Amino acid sequence: MDHIVLTGDRPTGPLHLGHYFGSLANRVALQDTYPMYVLIADYQVITDRDRPGEIQRNVTDLLLDYLAVGLDPAKVAIFRHSAIPELNQLMLPFLSLVSVAELSRNPTVKDEIAHSSQQTVNGLMFTYPVHQAADILFCKGTLVPVGRDQLPHVEMTRLVARRFNERYAAVFPVPEAMMGDGPLVKGLDGGKMSKSRGNAIPLSATEDETAALIRKARTDSERLITFDERDRPEVANLLTLAALCLGRPQRELADEIGYGGAAALKRLVTDAVNDFLRPIRRRRREHTAEEAHVALAEGNRRARERAITTLDEVRDAMKF
């Protein structure tokens, strides 16, 4: 089977190192192998917040981050939700294929609700997994690079595809989750690295800003630095971050630091991260917002053509 990759991000702020090691590096590697659609999920910003924030600025920042890490608009279609109305129309028939109970027990939705900034949970939050199913299936996506926390969404998409094919006609492939094999990068507070939780290192941060963020990272009081994910998770996470940036084993770095303590650990991490991000930051400065939006316009055009074709197939299958 010829694979099609669907991946993307919500424009809620700058991308960070967790994004890079969790998905961006993999996207850059995959763009030479498979057709790829990269979604800027602007409609999904309002699932867990009452206001979308500086949405246009965030979209521009996201585009510049994409170009800086090496995504090539000639190889991938970068597009945004709000530019593809046909994609969003797929939500209606898809919602009829799942139960309220199935939506309510989605563990990813529960986690998002727990960290929502809304006064009350809105209906869009519960339909979020079905919206993601539309994101994946509009382009007949077959490979979806995700972290472990997003696996329930891919499973919901697989369920929607199977039920549509059984009820109407065989229109959709059943997609597969594509898990990265690298270690999980947690936030500087030891929790999930997230823009909204303020524990991330943005790709676009300056070297001084990066140093300040790492100085605030949680560690422990033990002087000897060791790599112990179970008993010393905060120290282990910093060692993992440095190891990813340097391409070296965590325990080897820990042995080098020895009794240097948290201060030496944080100096090592700061130098490793800044050295790693320096070329990405340089490329980001070289790209312009105008260049980024030209790439987006072309990606929107390609994605909408695909969505129109898929929606026509869905209407035919449903005999509309």
VEXMARTOR-100246 format. One record per residue (C-alpha): residue number from 0; residue in three letters; x, y, z. Coordinates in Angstrom, 2 decimals, padded with zeros to 5 digits, always signed. Layout:
{num = NUM; residuo = ALA; xx = X; yy = Y; zz = Z} .
...
END
This chain:
{num = 0; residuo = MET; xx = +000.00; yy = +000.00; zz = +000.00} .
{num = 1; residuo = ASP; xx = +001.23; yy = +003.49; zz = -000.85} .
{num = 2; residuo = HIS; xx = +001.21; yy = +005.43; zz = +002.39} .
{num = 3; residuo = ILE; xx = +000.06; yy = +009.00; zz = +002.99} .
{num = 4; residuo = VAL; xx = +001.20; yy = +010.76; zz = +006.16} .
{num = 5; residuo = LEU; xx = -001.00; yy = +013.19; zz = +008.11} .
{num = 6; residuo = THR; xx = +000.44; yy = +015.15; zz = +011.00} .
{num = 7; residuo = GLY; xx = +000.14; yy = +018.65; zz = +012.45} .
{num = 8; residuo = ASP; xx = -000.06; yy = +021.04; zz = +015.38} .
{num = 9; residuo = ARG; xx = -002.38; yy = +023.53; zz = +017.01} .
{num = 10; residuo = PRO; xx = -001.27; yy = +027.17; zz = +016.63} .
{num = 11; residuo = THR; xx = -001.28; yy = +028.01; zz = +020.33} .
{num = 12; residuo = GLY; xx = +002.28; yy = +029.28; zz = +020.58} .
{num = 13; residuo = PRO; xx = +005.83; yy = +028.49; zz = +019.47} .
{num = 14; residuo = LEU; xx = +006.91; yy = +024.90; zz = +018.91} .
{num = 15; residuo = HIS; xx = +009.37; yy = +023.50; zz = +021.44} .
{num = 16; residuo = LEU; xx = +012.01; yy = +020.81; zz = +021.87} .
{num = 17; residuo = GLY; xx = +009.39; yy = +018.23; zz = +022.81} .
{num = 18; residuo = HIS; xx = +007.76; yy = +018.81; zz = +019.42} .
{num = 19; residuo = TYR; xx = +011.10; yy = +018.54; zz = +017.66} .
{num = 20; residuo = PHE; xx = +012.19; yy = +015.22; zz = +019.14} .
{num = 21; residuo = GLY; xx = +008.63; yy = +013.90; zz = +019.34} .
{num = 22; residuo = SER; xx = +007.53; yy = +014.59; zz = +015.77} .
{num = 23; residuo = LEU; xx = +009.26; yy = +017.33; zz = +013.76} .
{num = 24; residuo = ALA; xx = +012.53; yy = +015.48; zz = +013.16} .
{num = 25; residuo = ASN; xx = +010.54; yy = +012.44; zz = +012.04} .
{num = 26; residuo = ARG; xx = +008.46; yy = +014.55; zz = +009.63} .
{num = 27; residuo = VAL; xx = +011.58; yy = +015.94; zz = +008.00} .
{num = 28; residuo = ALA; xx = +012.88; yy = +012.39; zz = +007.54} .
{num = 29; residuo = LEU; xx = +009.57; yy = +011.13; zz = +006.15} .
{num = 30; residuo = GLN; xx = +008.98; yy = +013.94; zz = +003.64} .
{num = 31; residuo = ASP; xx = +011.38; yy = +012.33; zz = +001.17} .
{num = 32; residuo = THR; xx = +009.60; yy = +008.97; zz = +001.40} .
{num = 33; residuo = TYR; xx = +005.84; yy = +009.57; zz = +001.49} .
{num = 34; residuo = PRO; xx = +003.30; yy = +012.20; zz = +000.43} .
{num = 35; residuo = MET; xx = +002.60; yy = +014.27; zz = +003.54} .
{num = 36; residuo = TYR; xx = -000.05; yy = +016.71; zz = +004.74} .
{num = 37; residuo = VAL; xx = +000.83; yy = +018.96; zz = +007.69} .
{num = 38; residuo = LEU; xx = -002.17; yy = +020.49; zz = +009.41} .
{num = 39; residuo = ILE; xx = -002.24; yy = +023.80; zz = +011.27} .
{num = 40; residuo = ALA; xx = -005.28; yy = +022.99; zz = +013.40} .
{num = 41; residuo = ASP; xx = -006.58; yy = +026.50; zz = +014.05} .
{num = 42; residuo = TYR; xx = -010.18; yy = +025.40; zz = +014.71} .
{num = 43; residuo = GLN; xx = -008.98; yy = +023.03; zz = +017.41} .
{num = 44; residuo = VAL; xx = -007.49; yy = +025.93; zz = +019.39} .
{num = 45; residuo = ILE; xx = -010.96; yy = +026.71; zz = +020.75} .
{num = 46; residuo = THR; xx = -011.54; yy = +023.20; zz = +022.09} .
{num = 47; residuo = ASP; xx = -009.92; yy = +023.93; zz = +025.46} .
{num = 48; residuo = ARG; xx = -009.87; yy = +027.72; zz = +025.73} .
{num = 49; residuo = ASP; xx = -012.48; yy = +030.46; zz = +025.55} .
{num = 50; residuo = ARG; xx = -010.39; yy = +032.71; zz = +023.29} .
{num = 51; residuo = PRO; xx = -008.06; yy = +031.64; zz = +020.47} .
{num = 52; residuo = GLY; xx = -005.39; yy = +034.20; zz = +021.38} .
{num = 53; residuo = GLU; xx = -003.09; yy = +035.73; zz = +018.77} .
{num = 54; residuo = ILE; xx = -004.14; yy = +033.18; zz = +016.20} .
{num = 55; residuo = GLN; xx = -002.67; yy = +034.82; zz = +013.11} .
{num = 56; residuo = ARG; xx = +000.66; yy = +035.52; zz = +014.76} .
{num = 57; residuo = ASN; xx = +000.77; yy = +031.96; zz = +016.08} .
{num = 58; residuo = VAL; xx = +000.10; yy = +030.58; zz = +012.59} .
{num = 59; residuo = THR; xx = +002.97; yy = +032.65; zz = +011.21} .
{num = 60; residuo = ASP; xx = +005.27; yy = +031.49; zz = +014.02} .
{num = 61; residuo = LEU; xx = +004.30; yy = +027.88; zz = +013.36} .
{num = 62; residuo = LEU; xx = +005.07; yy = +028.25; zz = +009.67} .
{num = 63; residuo = LEU; xx = +008.47; yy = +029.76; zz = +010.40} .
{num = 64; residuo = ASP; xx = +009.25; yy = +026.94; zz = +012.84} .
{num = 65; residuo = TYR; xx = +008.32; yy = +024.40; zz = +010.15} .
{num = 66; residuo = LEU; xx = +010.62; yy = +026.00; zz = +007.60} .
{num = 67; residuo = ALA; xx = +013.42; yy = +026.35; zz = +010.16} .
{num = 68; residuo = VAL; xx = +013.48; yy = +022.65; zz = +011.06} .
{num = 69; residuo = GLY; xx = +013.56; yy = +021.68; zz = +007.40} .
{num = 70; residuo = LEU; xx = +010.02; yy = +020.95; zz = +006.22} .
{num = 71; residuo = ASP; xx = +009.94; yy = +021.62; zz = +002.47} .
{num = 72; residuo = PRO; xx = +006.68; yy = +023.11; zz = +001.09} .
{num = 73; residuo = ALA; xx = +007.54; yy = +021.60; zz = -002.29} .
{num = 74; residuo = LYS; xx = +007.30; yy = +018.13; zz = -000.72} .
{num = 75; residuo = VAL; xx = +004.59; yy = +018.57; zz = +001.93} .
{num = 76; residuo = ALA; xx = +001.22; yy = +020.34; zz = +001.86} .
{num = 77; residuo = ILE; xx = +001.03; yy = +022.67; zz = +004.86} .
{num = 78; residuo = PHE; xx = -002.57; yy = +023.81; zz = +005.37} .
{num = 79; residuo = ARG; xx = -004.96; yy = +025.16; zz = +008.00} .
{num = 80; residuo = HIS; xx = -008.37; yy = +023.94; zz = +009.15} .
{num = 81; residuo = SER; xx = -010.24; yy = +027.13; zz = +008.49} .
{num = 82; residuo = ALA; xx = -009.17; yy = +027.16; zz = +004.82} .
{num = 83; residuo = ILE; xx = -010.65; yy = +023.72; zz = +004.07} .
{num = 84; residuo = PRO; xx = -014.43; yy = +023.77; zz = +004.65} .
{num = 85; residuo = GLU; xx = -014.91; yy = +020.38; zz = +002.97} .
{num = 86; residuo = LEU; xx = -012.68; yy = +018.73; zz = +005.57} .
{num = 87; residuo = ASN; xx = -014.83; yy = +020.08; zz = +008.38} .
{num = 88; residuo = GLN; xx = -018.03; yy = +018.90; zz = +006.68} .
{num = 89; residuo = LEU; xx = -016.82; yy = +015.33; zz = +007.12} .
{num = 90; residuo = MET; xx = -017.40; yy = +015.71; zz = +010.87} .
{num = 91; residuo = LEU; xx = -021.19; yy = +015.47; zz = +010.47} .
{num = 92; residuo = PRO; xx = -021.43; yy = +011.94; zz = +009.03} .
{num = 93; residuo = PHE; xx = -018.51; yy = +010.84; zz = +011.19} .
{num = 94; residuo = LEU; xx = -020.26; yy = +011.96; zz = +014.38} .
{num = 95; residuo = SER; xx = -023.17; yy = +009.69; zz = +013.53} .
{num = 96; residuo = LEU; xx = -020.83; yy = +006.69; zz = +013.62} .
{num = 97; residuo = VAL; xx = -019.71; yy = +007.00; zz = +017.27} .
{num = 98; residuo = SER; xx = -021.58; yy = +006.99; zz = +020.55} .
{num = 99; residuo = VAL; xx = -021.55; yy = +009.62; zz = +023.28} .
{num = 100; residuo = ALA; xx = -020.14; yy = +007.02; zz = +025.66} .
{num = 101; residuo = GLU; xx = -017.24; yy = +006.32; zz = +023.31} .
{num = 102; residuo = LEU; xx = -016.41; yy = +010.01; zz = +023.13} .
{num = 103; residuo = SER; xx = -016.75; yy = +010.51; zz = +026.89} .
{num = 104; residuo = ARG; xx = -014.28; yy = +007.82; zz = +027.89} .
{num = 105; residuo = ASN; xx = -011.49; yy = +008.92; zz = +025.55} .
{num = 106; residuo = PRO; xx = -008.46; yy = +009.28; zz = +027.91} .
{num = 107; residuo = THR; xx = -006.84; yy = +012.04; zz = +025.84} .
{num = 108; residuo = VAL; xx = -010.02; yy = +014.12; zz = +026.05} .
{num = 109; residuo = LYS; xx = -010.10; yy = +013.59; zz = +029.82} .
{num = 110; residuo = ASP; xx = -006.51; yy = +014.85; zz = +030.10} .
{num = 111; residuo = GLU; xx = -007.23; yy = +017.88; zz = +027.92} .
{num = 112; residuo = ILE; xx = -010.29; yy = +018.71; zz = +030.04} .
{num = 113; residuo = ALA; xx = -008.17; yy = +018.47; zz = +033.20} .
{num = 114; residuo = HIS; xx = -005.76; yy = +021.07; zz = +031.81} .
{num = 115; residuo = SER; xx = -008.34; yy = +023.24; zz = +030.03} .
{num = 116; residuo = SER; xx = -008.37; yy = +026.99; zz = +030.62} .
{num = 117; residuo = GLN; xx = -012.13; yy = +027.19; zz = +030.07} .
{num = 118; residuo = GLN; xx = -014.71; yy = +028.03; zz = +032.70} .
{num = 119; residuo = THR; xx = -016.84; yy = +025.12; zz = +031.45} .
{num = 120; residuo = VAL; xx = -016.14; yy = +022.29; zz = +029.03} .
{num = 121; residuo = ASN; xx = -017.64; yy = +022.98; zz = +025.62} .
{num = 122; residuo = GLY; xx = -019.18; yy = +020.50; zz = +023.17} .
{num = 123; residuo = LEU; xx = -016.28; yy = +020.83; zz = +020.76} .
{num = 124; residuo = MET; xx = -014.00; yy = +019.19; zz = +023.30} .
{num = 125; residuo = PHE; xx = -016.01; yy = +015.96; zz = +023.12} .
{num = 126; residuo = THR; xx = -016.07; yy = +015.99; zz = +019.32} .
{num = 127; residuo = TYR; xx = -012.33; yy = +016.71; zz = +019.18} .
{num = 128; residuo = PRO; xx = -011.43; yy = +013.05; zz = +018.40} .
{num = 129; residuo = VAL; xx = -013.94; yy = +012.97; zz = +015.53} .
{num = 130; residuo = HIS; xx = -012.56; yy = +016.22; zz = +014.16} .
{num = 131; residuo = GLN; xx = -009.14; yy = +014.59; zz = +014.20} .
{num = 132; residuo = ALA; xx = -010.62; yy = +011.62; zz = +012.36} .
{num = 133; residuo = ALA; xx = -011.74; yy = +014.05; zz = +009.65} .
{num = 134; residuo = ASP; xx = -008.23; yy = +015.53; zz = +009.58} .
{num = 135; residuo = ILE; xx = -006.72; yy = +012.13; zz = +008.92} .
{num = 136; residuo = LEU; xx = -009.32; yy = +010.66; zz = +006.60} .
{num = 137; residuo = PHE; xx = -009.95; yy = +013.64; zz = +004.30} .
{num = 138; residuo = CYS; xx = -006.61; yy = +012.90; zz = +002.57} .
{num = 139; residuo = LYS; xx = -006.92; yy = +009.11; zz = +002.97} .
{num = 140; residuo = GLY; xx = -004.11; yy = +009.26; zz = +005.53} .
{num = 141; residuo = THR; xx = -002.63; yy = +005.86; zz = +006.37} .
{num = 142; residuo = LEU; xx = +000.29; yy = +006.79; zz = +008.65} .
{num = 143; residuo = VAL; xx = -000.16; yy = +009.13; zz = +011.61} .
{num = 144; residuo = PRO; xx = +003.00; yy = +009.96; zz = +013.60} .
{num = 145; residuo = VAL; xx = +001.87; yy = +010.41; zz = +017.21} .
{num = 146; residuo = GLY; xx = +003.03; yy = +010.28; zz = +020.78} .
{num = 147; residuo = ARG; xx = +001.60; yy = +007.69; zz = +023.15} .
{num = 148; residuo = ASP; xx = -000.90; yy = +010.21; zz = +024.55} .
{num = 149; residuo = GLN; xx = -002.49; yy = +010.61; zz = +021.11} .
{num = 150; residuo = LEU; xx = -003.05; yy = +006.90; zz = +020.44} .
{num = 151; residuo = PRO; xx = -006.73; yy = +007.04; zz = +021.52} .
{num = 152; residuo = HIS; xx = -007.40; yy = +009.60; zz = +018.77} .
{num = 153; residuo = VAL; xx = -005.91; yy = +007.35; zz = +016.11} .
{num = 154; residuo = GLU; xx = -007.97; yy = +004.45; zz = +017.45} .
{num = 155; residuo = MET; xx = -011.10; yy = +006.60; zz = +017.14} .
{num = 156; residuo = THR; xx = -010.16; yy = +007.36; zz = +013.53} .
{num = 157; residuo = ARG; xx = -009.72; yy = +003.66; zz = +012.81} .
{num = 158; residuo = LEU; xx = -013.16; yy = +003.03; zz = +014.33} .
{num = 159; residuo = VAL; xx = -014.77; yy = +005.75; zz = +012.21} .
{num = 160; residuo = ALA; xx = -013.13; yy = +004.45; zz = +009.01} .
{num = 161; residuo = ARG; xx = -014.23; yy = +000.87; zz = +009.64} .
{num = 162; residuo = ARG; xx = -017.80; yy = +001.82; zz = +010.51} .
{num = 163; residuo = PHE; xx = -018.18; yy = +004.13; zz = +007.51} .
{num = 164; residuo = ASN; xx = -016.87; yy = +001.42; zz = +005.19} .
{num = 165; residuo = GLU; xx = -019.22; yy = -001.17; zz = +006.71} .
{num = 166; residuo = ARG; xx = -022.30; yy = +001.06; zz = +006.71} .
{num = 167; residuo = TYR; xx = -021.91; yy = +002.77; zz = +003.33} .
{num = 168; residuo = ALA; xx = -019.01; yy = +001.75; zz = +001.08} .
{num = 169; residuo = ALA; xx = -015.27; yy = +001.10; zz = +001.23} .
{num = 170; residuo = VAL; xx = -014.10; yy = +004.71; zz = +000.94} .
{num = 171; residuo = PHE; xx = -011.42; yy = +004.98; zz = +003.62} .
{num = 172; residuo = PRO; xx = -008.23; yy = +003.12; zz = +004.46} .
{num = 173; residuo = VAL; xx = -007.81; yy = +002.23; zz = +008.14} .
{num = 174; residuo = PRO; xx = -004.83; yy = +004.31; zz = +009.28} .
{num = 175; residuo = GLU; xx = -001.97; yy = +003.19; zz = +011.49} .
{num = 176; residuo = ALA; xx = -000.30; yy = +005.08; zz = +014.32} .
{num = 177; residuo = MET; xx = +003.41; yy = +005.60; zz = +013.79} .
{num = 178; residuo = MET; xx = +005.22; yy = +005.70; zz = +017.10} .
{num = 179; residuo = GLY; xx = +008.64; yy = +007.25; zz = +017.48} .
{num = 180; residuo = ASP; xx = +011.35; yy = +005.12; zz = +019.05} .
{num = 181; residuo = GLY; xx = +013.12; yy = +007.94; zz = +020.87} .
{num = 182; residuo = PRO; xx = +012.84; yy = +008.65; zz = +024.61} .
{num = 183; residuo = LEU; xx = +010.04; yy = +010.88; zz = +025.86} .
{num = 184; residuo = VAL; xx = +011.13; yy = +014.45; zz = +026.59} .
{num = 185; residuo = LYS; xx = +009.25; yy = +015.81; zz = +029.59} .
{num = 186; residuo = GLY; xx = +008.84; yy = +019.42; zz = +030.62} .
{num = 187; residuo = LEU; xx = +011.28; yy = +021.30; zz = +032.82} .
{num = 188; residuo = ASP; xx = +008.96; yy = +020.70; zz = +035.79} .
{num = 189; residuo = GLY; xx = +008.91; yy = +016.95; zz = +035.21} .
{num = 190; residuo = GLY; xx = +005.42; yy = +016.93; zz = +033.67} .
{num = 191; residuo = LYS; xx = +004.32; yy = +016.68; zz = +030.06} .
{num = 192; residuo = MET; xx = +006.18; yy = +019.29; zz = +027.98} .
{num = 193; residuo = SER; xx = +003.52; yy = +021.72; zz = +026.83} .
{num = 194; residuo = LYS; xx = +003.24; yy = +025.29; zz = +025.63} .
{num = 195; residuo = SER; xx = +000.21; yy = +025.88; zz = +027.84} .
{num = 196; residuo = ARG; xx = +001.95; yy = +024.56; zz = +030.97} .
{num = 197; residuo = GLY; xx = +004.93; yy = +026.91; zz = +030.63} .
{num = 198; residuo = ASN; xx = +007.51; yy = +024.14; zz = +031.05} .
{num = 199; residuo = ALA; xx = +008.90; yy = +023.98; zz = +027.50} .
{num = 200; residuo = ILE; xx = +011.94; yy = +025.32; zz = +025.63} .
{num = 201; residuo = PRO; xx = +010.69; yy = +027.02; zz = +022.45} .
{num = 202; residuo = LEU; xx = +012.70; yy = +026.41; zz = +019.30} .
{num = 203; residuo = SER; xx = +012.65; yy = +030.17; zz = +018.73} .
{num = 204; residuo = ALA; xx = +013.86; yy = +031.15; zz = +022.22} .
{num = 205; residuo = THR; xx = +017.13; yy = +033.07; zz = +022.43} .
{num = 206; residuo = GLU; xx = +020.18; yy = +031.50; zz = +024.03} .
{num = 207; residuo = ASP; xx = +019.74; yy = +033.68; zz = +027.12} .
{num = 208; residuo = GLU; xx = +016.06; yy = +032.77; zz = +027.38} .
{num = 209; residuo = THR; xx = +016.96; yy = +029.10; zz = +027.06} .
{num = 210; residuo = ALA; xx = +019.55; yy = +029.39; zz = +029.83} .
{num = 211; residuo = ALA; xx = +017.02; yy = +031.10; zz = +032.11} .
{num = 212; residuo = LEU; xx = +014.43; yy = +028.38; zz = +031.51} .
{num = 213; residuo = ILE; xx = +016.89; yy = +025.58; zz = +032.26} .
{num = 214; residuo = ARG; xx = +018.11; yy = +027.29; zz = +035.45} .
{num = 215; residuo = LYS; xx = +014.54; yy = +027.02; zz = +036.77} .
{num = 216; residuo = ALA; xx = +014.23; yy = +023.31; zz = +035.92} .
{num = 217; residuo = ARG; xx = +013.49; yy = +020.93; zz = +038.78} .
{num = 218; residuo = THR; xx = +016.26; yy = +018.65; zz = +040.03} .
{num = 219; residuo = ASP; xx = +016.97; yy = +017.24; zz = +043.50} .
{num = 220; residuo = SER; xx = +019.41; yy = +017.78; zz = +046.37} .
{num = 221; residuo = GLU; xx = +021.80; yy = +014.89; zz = +045.64} .
{num = 222; residuo = ARG; xx = +025.27; yy = +016.02; zz = +044.61} .
{num = 223; residuo = LEU; xx = +026.18; yy = +012.93; zz = +042.57} .
{num = 224; residuo = ILE; xx = +024.46; yy = +013.00; zz = +039.19} .
{num = 225; residuo = THR; xx = +023.12; yy = +009.60; zz = +038.10} .
{num = 226; residuo = PHE; xx = +020.64; yy = +008.50; zz = +035.44} .
{num = 227; residuo = ASP; xx = +017.72; yy = +006.96; zz = +037.30} .
{num = 228; residuo = GLU; xx = +014.34; yy = +007.42; zz = +035.62} .
{num = 229; residuo = ARG; xx = +012.36; yy = +005.86; zz = +038.48} .
{num = 230; residuo = ASP; xx = +013.86; yy = +007.53; zz = +041.55} .
{num = 231; residuo = ARG; xx = +015.33; yy = +010.71; zz = +040.01} .
{num = 232; residuo = PRO; xx = +012.95; yy = +011.57; zz = +037.14} .
{num = 233; residuo = GLU; xx = +013.76; yy = +015.30; zz = +036.97} .
{num = 234; residuo = VAL; xx = +017.52; yy = +014.72; zz = +036.76} .
{num = 235; residuo = ALA; xx = +016.95; yy = +011.87; zz = +034.28} .
{num = 236; residuo = ASN; xx = +014.84; yy = +014.14; zz = +032.10} .
{num = 237; residuo = LEU; xx = +017.56; yy = +016.80; zz = +031.91} .
{num = 238; residuo = LEU; xx = +020.13; yy = +014.14; zz = +031.06} .
{num = 239; residuo = THR; xx = +017.81; yy = +012.83; zz = +028.33} .
{num = 240; residuo = LEU; xx = +017.43; yy = +016.31; zz = +026.88} .
{num = 241; residuo = ALA; xx = +021.20; yy = +016.78; zz = +026.74} .
{num = 242; residuo = ALA; xx = +021.70; yy = +013.28; zz = +025.36} .
{num = 243; residuo = LEU; xx = +019.26; yy = +013.89; zz = +022.49} .
{num = 244; residuo = CYS; xx = +020.95; yy = +017.15; zz = +021.59} .
{num = 245; residuo = LEU; xx = +024.46; yy = +015.67; zz = +021.78} .
{num = 246; residuo = GLY; xx = +023.73; yy = +012.22; zz = +020.39} .
{num = 247; residuo = ARG; xx = +025.30; yy = +010.53; zz = +023.43} .
{num = 248; residuo = PRO; xx = +024.03; yy = +008.12; zz = +026.14} .
{num = 249; residuo = GLN; xx = +022.53; yy = +009.60; zz = +029.31} .
{num = 250; residuo = ARG; xx = +024.65; yy = +007.52; zz = +031.67} .
{num = 251; residuo = GLU; xx = +027.84; yy = +008.60; zz = +029.94} .
{num = 252; residuo = LEU; xx = +026.91; yy = +012.25; zz = +030.49} .
{num = 253; residuo = ALA; xx = +025.99; yy = +011.55; zz = +034.12} .
{num = 254; residuo = ASP; xx = +029.39; yy = +009.93; zz = +034.71} .
{num = 255; residuo = GLU; xx = +031.13; yy = +012.99; zz = +033.26} .
{num = 256; residuo = ILE; xx = +029.28; yy = +015.35; zz = +035.59} .
{num = 257; residuo = GLY; xx = +029.85; yy = +013.12; zz = +038.61} .
{num = 258; residuo = TYR; xx = +029.70; yy = +015.15; zz = +041.81} .
{num = 259; residuo = GLY; xx = +029.22; yy = +018.44; zz = +039.95} .
{num = 260; residuo = GLY; xx = +025.61; yy = +018.55; zz = +041.12} .
{num = 261; residuo = ALA; xx = +022.61; yy = +020.32; zz = +039.62} .
{num = 262; residuo = ALA; xx = +024.59; yy = +023.42; zz = +038.61} .
{num = 263; residuo = ALA; xx = +026.98; yy = +021.42; zz = +036.41} .
{num = 264; residuo = LEU; xx = +024.09; yy = +019.41; zz = +034.98} .
{num = 265; residuo = LYS; xx = +022.20; yy = +022.54; zz = +034.01} .
{num = 266; residuo = ARG; xx = +025.30; yy = +024.09; zz = +032.42} .
{num = 267; residuo = LEU; xx = +025.74; yy = +020.96; zz = +030.33} .
{num = 268; residuo = VAL; xx = +022.09; yy = +020.95; zz = +029.25} .
{num = 269; residuo = THR; xx = +022.13; yy = +024.66; zz = +028.43} .
{num = 270; residuo = ASP; xx = +025.22; yy = +024.34; zz = +026.22} .
{num = 271; residuo = ALA; xx = +023.88; yy = +021.21; zz = +024.52} .
{num = 272; residuo = VAL; xx = +020.48; yy = +022.73; zz = +023.76} .
{num = 273; residuo = ASN; xx = +021.85; yy = +026.05; zz = +022.51} .
{num = 274; residuo = ASP; xx = +024.43; yy = +024.35; zz = +020.30} .
{num = 275; residuo = PHE; xx = +021.76; yy = +022.06; zz = +018.88} .
{num = 276; residuo = LEU; xx = +019.24; yy = +024.83; zz = +018.21} .
{num = 277; residuo = ARG; xx = +021.71; yy = +027.36; zz = +016.80} .
{num = 278; residuo = PRO; xx = +021.35; yy = +026.30; zz = +013.12} .
{num = 279; residuo = ILE; xx = +017.57; yy = +026.00; zz = +013.44} .
{num = 280; residuo = ARG; xx = +017.38; yy = +029.50; zz = +014.91} .
{num = 281; residuo = ARG; xx = +019.62; yy = +030.83; zz = +012.14} .
{num = 282; residuo = ARG; xx = +017.40; yy = +029.33; zz = +009.41} .
{num = 283; residuo = ARG; xx = +014.34; yy = +030.75; zz = +011.14} .
{num = 284; residuo = ARG; xx = +015.80; yy = +034.26; zz = +010.89} .
{num = 285; residuo = GLU; xx = +016.50; yy = +033.72; zz = +007.20} .
{num = 286; residuo = HIS; xx = +012.87; yy = +032.99; zz = +006.32} .
{num = 287; residuo = THR; xx = +010.25; yy = +035.73; zz = +006.01} .
{num = 288; residuo = ALA; xx = +006.60; yy = +035.76; zz = +007.02} .
{num = 289; residuo = GLU; xx = +005.66; yy = +036.47; zz = +003.39} .
{num = 290; residuo = GLU; xx = +007.56; yy = +033.40; zz = +002.22} .
{num = 291; residuo = ALA; xx = +005.84; yy = +031.31; zz = +004.87} .
{num = 292; residuo = HIS; xx = +002.35; yy = +032.42; zz = +003.85} .
{num = 293; residuo = VAL; xx = +003.04; yy = +031.76; zz = +000.17} .
{num = 294; residuo = ALA; xx = +003.85; yy = +028.18; zz = +001.20} .
{num = 295; residuo = LEU; xx = +000.63; yy = +028.04; zz = +003.23} .
{num = 296; residuo = ALA; xx = -001.50; yy = +029.28; zz = +000.33} .
{num = 297; residuo = GLU; xx = -000.15; yy = +026.55; zz = -001.94} .
{num = 298; residuo = GLY; xx = -000.66; yy = +023.92; zz = +000.76} .
{num = 299; residuo = ASN; xx = -004.24; yy = +025.11; zz = +001.31} .
{num = 300; residuo = ARG; xx = -004.91; yy = +024.75; zz = -002.42} .
{num = 301; residuo = ARG; xx = -003.57; yy = +021.19; zz = -002.56} .
{num = 302; residuo = ALA; xx = -005.38; yy = +020.12; zz = +000.62} .
{num = 303; residuo = ARG; xx = -008.69; yy = +021.58; zz = -000.51} .
{num = 304; residuo = GLU; xx = -008.52; yy = +019.77; zz = -003.84} .
{num = 305; residuo = ARG; xx = -008.05; yy = +016.51; zz = -001.93} .
{num = 306; residuo = ALA; xx = -010.88; yy = +017.33; zz = +000.52} .
{num = 307; residuo = ILE; xx = -013.36; yy = +018.15; zz = -002.26} .
{num = 308; residuo = THR; xx = -012.67; yy = +014.81; zz = -003.92} .
{num = 309; residuo = THR; xx = -013.07; yy = +012.89; zz = -000.65} .
{num = 310; residuo = LEU; xx = -016.30; yy = +014.69; zz = +000.30} .
{num = 311; residuo = ASP; xx = -017.75; yy = +013.87; zz = -003.13} .
{num = 312; residuo = GLU; xx = -016.90; yy = +010.19; zz = -002.55} .
{num = 313; residuo = VAL; xx = -018.56; yy = +010.30; zz = +000.88} .
{num = 314; residuo = ARG; xx = -021.74; yy = +011.87; zz = -000.52} .
{num = 315; residuo = ASP; xx = -021.88; yy = +009.27; zz = -003.29} .
{num = 316; residuo = ALA; xx = -021.40; yy = +006.43; zz = -000.82} .
{num = 317; residuo = MET; xx = -024.17; yy = +007.81; zz = +001.41} .
{num = 318; residuo = LYS; xx = -026.38; yy = +008.35; zz = -001.68} .
{num = 319; residuo = PHE; xx = -026.79; yy = +012.05; zz = -000.91} .
END
